[in-house]
Amino acid sequence: MTTIQRTAVITGATSDRGIGMTTARRYAREGWAVVILDLDGEKSAKVAADIGNEFNVPAFGHAVNVTDEVSVAAARDAVDTEVAAGNLPAVGALANIAGITSPVPFLETTLELWNKVMAVNATGTYLVTRAFLPGMLENKWGRIVNMSSVSAQRGGGVFGKVPYSAAKAAILGLTKALARELGDSGVTVNAVTPGAVDTNIRVGTTPELEAAIARDIPVGRTASTEEVAAAITFLSSEDASYLTGTTLDINGGSHMH
Ligand SMILES: NC(=O)c1ccc[n+]([C@@H]2O[C@H](COP(=O)([O-])OP(=O)(O)OC[C@H]3O[C@@H](n4cnc5c(N)ncnc54)[C@H](O)[C@@H]3O)[C@@H](O)[C@H]2O)c1
């Protein structure tokens, strides 16, 4: 078994075929202990146990609603208790992956939808980061990876229109400003901006729509969740020590700067 030195906390990681679950599995495969935080506590614990067994790493799951400060603090406290008990190594990485889309034309959006999309994507990233950052600063080592989207860069798309694009752009601002503020603390903050990824988000699309999406991508296909997970674990690695405030575009060339 690999020596386990650090724990990776992943939010939004219980969805089958989701980016979060694939990322959690990849962290474990690379020797990290993993913490799964998602809305359903039982499911989070089950996914964590399965990953822990499969990869022979310490694993822990807990409920979190990333939009709720009290829930986030409770999840962080539960993780701290596990670390203090010696069941998990210290938290070294946080992947803020929980998110929801807003596939609704602008004039059909409501303030409620806007607030919800901002809350889960942007406020959630803020709250979970604020909860886990002090521990990383204490250890003088940490990797925060935030889930944005190509929608933030090129102005929406099929699945993420105005509220989603705005929320994912807020995450890019948060990432850069925090990276600057943390400076040489040992904690880096980066973002990933996937294009279309093959997850359940695509269930219900038509073959015509899928073909139209693929035509717009130079490599001619959507990304696998594994391709996104690889970027996230790279940004969490020792090798990524000189990357902070940056954005990795995992979009098959669909948006170039
Ligand atoms: N699939 C894509 O094409 C694509 C492209 C770019 C970015 N993204 C982003 O990647 C992330 C994962 O996307 P996915 O396609 O795997 O989606 P998904 O719907 O499969 O997974 C999202 C996860 O977030 C969790 N979640 C939702 N609200 C939450 C809350 N309030 N608190 C805690 N957890 C919550 C869900 O339970 C789920 O497990 C999202 O942030 C999404 O915006 C996806």
The ligand as an SDF file (V2000), in Angstrom:
LIG
                    3D

 44 48  0  0  0  0  0  0  0  0999 V2000
  -20.7590   17.8220  -17.0210 N   0  0  0  0  0  0  0  0  0  0  0  0
  -20.2740   18.8540  -17.6870 C   0  0  0  0  0  0  0  0  0  0  0  0
  -20.3570   18.9530  -18.9210 O   0  0  0  0  0  0  0  0  0  0  0  0
  -19.5640   19.9590  -16.9260 C   0  0  0  0  0  0  0  0  0  0  0  0
  -18.7890   20.8940  -17.6340 C   0  0  0  0  0  0  0  0  0  0  0  0
  -18.1370   21.9080  -16.9300 C   0  0  0  0  0  0  0  0  0  0  0  0
  -18.2590   21.9780  -15.5570 C   0  0  0  0  0  0  0  0  0  0  0  0
  -19.0230   21.0710  -14.9000 N   0  0  0  0  0  0  0  0  0  0  0  0
  -19.1270   21.2020  -13.4340 C   0  0  0  0  0  0  0  0  0  0  0  0
  -18.5910   20.0360  -12.8230 O   0  0  0  0  0  0  0  0  0  0  0  0
  -19.2610   19.8040  -11.5830 C   0  0  0  0  0  0  0  0  0  0  0  0
  -19.7900   18.3940  -11.5590 C   0  0  0  0  0  0  0  0  0  0  0  0
  -20.6460   18.2360  -12.6620 O   0  0  0  0  0  0  0  0  0  0  0  0
  -21.3080   16.8360  -13.0420 P   0  0  0  0  0  0  0  0  0  0  0  0
  -21.6410   16.8910  -14.4730 O   0  0  0  0  0  0  0  0  0  0  0  0
  -20.4750   15.7310  -12.5020 O   0  0  0  0  0  0  0  0  0  0  0  0
  -22.6880   17.0090  -12.2460 O   0  0  0  0  0  0  0  0  0  0  0  0
  -23.4990   16.0430  -11.3060 P   0  0  0  0  0  0  0  0  0  0  0  0
  -24.8720   16.6520  -11.2470 O   0  0  0  0  0  0  0  0  0  0  0  0
  -23.3470   14.6320  -11.7310 O   0  0  0  0  0  0  0  0  0  0  0  0
  -22.7810   16.2490   -9.8940 O   0  0  0  0  0  0  0  0  0  0  0  0
  -23.0060   17.3700   -9.0780 C   0  0  0  0  0  0  0  0  0  0  0  0
  -22.9010   16.9270   -7.6390 C   0  0  0  0  0  0  0  0  0  0  0  0
  -23.0640   18.0870   -6.8050 O   0  0  0  0  0  0  0  0  0  0  0  0
  -23.8990   17.7150   -5.7260 C   0  0  0  0  0  0  0  0  0  0  0  0
  -24.5670   18.8960   -5.1810 N   0  0  0  0  0  0  0  0  0  0  0  0
  -25.5150   19.6550   -5.7970 C   0  0  0  0  0  0  0  0  0  0  0  0
  -25.9280   20.6150   -4.9560 N   0  0  0  0  0  0  0  0  0  0  0  0
  -25.2200   20.4770   -3.8020 C   0  0  0  0  0  0  0  0  0  0  0  0
  -25.2100   21.1600   -2.5690 C   0  0  0  0  0  0  0  0  0  0  0  0
  -26.0170   22.2050   -2.3220 N   0  0  0  0  0  0  0  0  0  0  0  0
  -24.3600   20.7360   -1.5840 N   0  0  0  0  0  0  0  0  0  0  0  0
  -23.5480   19.6680   -1.8160 C   0  0  0  0  0  0  0  0  0  0  0  0
  -23.5120   18.9760   -2.9710 N   0  0  0  0  0  0  0  0  0  0  0  0
  -24.3570   19.3720   -3.9480 C   0  0  0  0  0  0  0  0  0  0  0  0
  -24.8840   16.7110   -6.3220 C   0  0  0  0  0  0  0  0  0  0  0  0
  -25.5180   15.9380   -5.3180 O   0  0  0  0  0  0  0  0  0  0  0  0
  -23.9710   15.9060   -7.2320 C   0  0  0  0  0  0  0  0  0  0  0  0
  -23.3630   14.8200   -6.5630 O   0  0  0  0  0  0  0  0  0  0  0  0
  -20.3320   20.8880  -11.4760 C   0  0  0  0  0  0  0  0  0  0  0  0
  -19.8260   21.9670  -10.7140 O   0  0  0  0  0  0  0  0  0  0  0  0
  -20.5360   21.3060  -12.9180 C   0  0  0  0  0  0  0  0  0  0  0  0
  -21.0270   22.6250  -13.0100 O   0  0  0  0  0  0  0  0  0  0  0  0
  -19.6660   20.0550  -15.5490 C   0  0  0  0  0  0  0  0  0  0  0  0
  1  2  1  0
  2  3  2  0
  2  4  1  0
  4  5  1  0
  4 44  2  0
  5  6  2  0
  6  7  1  0
  7  8  2  0
  8  9  1  0
  8 44  1  0
  9 10  1  0
  9 42  1  0
 10 11  1  0
 11 12  1  0
 11 40  1  0
 12 13  1  0
 13 14  1  0
 14 15  2  0
 14 16  1  0
 14 17  1  0
 17 18  1  0
 18 19  2  0
 18 20  1  0
 18 21  1  0
 21 22  1  0
 22 23  1  0
 23 24  1  0
 23 38  1  0
 24 25  1  0
 25 26  1  0
 25 36  1  0
 26 27  1  0
 26 35  1  0
 27 28  2  0
 28 29  1  0
 29 30  1  0
 29 35  2  0
 30 31  1  0
 30 32  2  0
 32 33  1  0
 33 34  2  0
 34 35  1  0
 36 37  1  0
 36 38  1  0
 38 39  1  0
 40 41  1  0
 40 42  1  0
 42 43  1  0
M  CHG  2   8   1  16  -1
M  END
$$$$
